[in-house]
């Protein structure tokens, strides 16, 4: 039975270092990137960073009805949730490109939130 060539440990270390640098670069880019989503016909708008931090929340004063605060709360949740989904998709694309798809398979080991 013929055995395959053993991987070179030095090459594996270099590959791991290169992968680590690419992931770090992608994570820095995600911190700077933002996505935006709105709800209620644009009455509520949320801006989330690529590292899933709510950066801005805009509520049109016309959306604020003291007798119906529940509707505003629902619009805020809808806008924030959609912005978070968009930010997660951005993170998946950036980190997937940097890791060759490994980020989706091993998020905990890369220090990333689960996808």
N, C-alpha and C positions, 0 to 999 in steps of 0.2 A: 504494500500500500504506500502510495506516494504522498508525502506531506507537502503542504504549500509553504511558501516562503514566510518566515516569521517577520512580523512587522518590526521595523527599526524603531526602537524606543525614542531615539533623538527626533526622528521625523514625527512621531506621535505627539511628543511634547511641543514641537514647533507648531503643529496643526492646532493643538489645544490652545496655545498662546495666541495664535492668529484668530481663532474662533472667539476667545475671550475678548480680544481687542475689538473685533467687529461687533460683538454684543454690546460692549461698553459704549461704542460709538453710536449704535442704534438707540440705546437707552438715552443717551444725551440728546440725540435728535428728537426723540419722543417727548422729552421734557419741554423742548422749545416749540414743538408742533401743537396746534390746537384744532379742534373740530367744533362745529356749531350746530345746534338743532333748535327748533322752535315748536311751539304748540299754540293752540288757540288762534290760528291764523296769524301767527307772528306776535301775539300779545305777550308771550313769555318766550324768552330766548336764553339758552344756556350755552356756555363755552367751556369745554373740557380739554385739558392738556392730554397729550399722548400717553402720559404716565398716569392717567385716570384721576386727575385732580380738577375739581370744579374751580375754574378761574374767574368766570363772570356769570352773573345771573341778572337779566334785565326783565323787568315787569312793567309793561305799559300801564301808566296810571289809570287808563280807561278800563283796565281789567280788574281793578280793585273795587269791588262792591261790598261794603261792610256787611250787607245782609246775606252775602253768598261767598264767604271766604273759602268754602270747600271747593268751588270751581277753580279758583286761583291755585289752590294747593294741588289739585289734580293736573292743571296745566303745567305747574312747576315740575311735578314728578314726571310727567310725560316728556317734557323738554330735556330734563337732566338725564333720564334713562336713555333717551334716544342719543344724546350726546355721548354718554358713556359707551353705548354700543358702537357708535362710530369710532370713538377713540380706541376701543378694543380691536376693532377691525384694522385700524391704522397700525396698532402695535403688532398684530399678527402679521401684517404685510412686511413691516420693517424688520422685525425680529426673525421672521421666517426667511427673509432674503439673507440676513446676516448669518443665520445658522444652517442654512440649507434645509429648513423644515424641522430642525431639532427642537426649536422653541415650543412648538405645539405638542411635542411628545414628552418633553422633560421640563416643564415650566418650573417646578419646585427646585430642581437642581441648578437652574440658571438664575435663581433669585427673582423670578418673575411671577406675577399673579397667574393663576390658572386661566387658560383660554377656554 
